[in-house]
Amino acid sequence: MTPALPLAVLGAVDAAFSGFRAYAGYDARIRKHRANTRAALRGLAVGTVLLLAPAVTAVLHLLTAADPQRAYATLTAGGLGYLPPLTLYATAVLLSLAAYFLLPFRASTLAMVIGLGPLTLLRPLAIAAACLGALLNGGGWASLLVGAVAGAAMLSVEPLVHHHWYRPAHETGCSRRSRG
C-alpha cells in the first residue's frame, strides 16, 4: 500500500481547516455557512498548491536515488509511519468541526474554545509526532525531509490565506468588504 493518497487527503482536510481557521472570528454574524465554505475552499486551494512541494521533493529523491526501488520502499515506510499521528489529529479536528457546525450556538462556541483552539496549537506537535513515526517506521532521512517539507507547507496555509484574504482593514488600506 502506498501512503501517498491517504496523506494527500489528510493534507487537503488540514488545508481546508486552515482556511476556515484563517477566517474564523472575523465575522460576527451567527449564520455564516457560505463564508465558512468559501474560507475552507480558499485554504484547500492554497494547500493543494503547497502540497506540490513535498511531492516534488519525493520525486526528485526517487529520480536521483542509486536504487529507486529501495528509495521508494523507504519513502513508503516513512509515509506509513506518518499516518497514525496525522490520522489521530485529523479525527480530533473533524470531531471538533462537527460539534462546531452541528451543535446549537453556545455549544458550538464551547467546541471552538475547548476543541478547535487547542488543536490549532497542537498542529506543529502533530507534525513532529508524524516525523518521529516516520523515523521509527524505517523511513530514514529521505522521508523525514519529505515530511518536513510537507509540514512546513501545511503550517504555511493559514498564514497565507489570512494574509491574502482576511487581514484587518487598517493593515490593507481598504475595507474588508472590498477584499471579497
Buried (B, 14 or more C-beta within 10 A) or exposed (E): EEBBEBBBEBBBBBBBBBBBBBBBEBEEEEEBEEBBEBBBBBBBBBBBEBBEBBBEBBEEBBEEBEEEEEBBEBBBBBBBBBBEBBBEBBEBBEEBBEBBEEEEEEEBEEBBEEBBBEBBEBBEEBBBBBBBBBBEBBBBEBBBBBBBBBBEBBBBBBEBBBEEBBBEEEEEEEEBEEEE
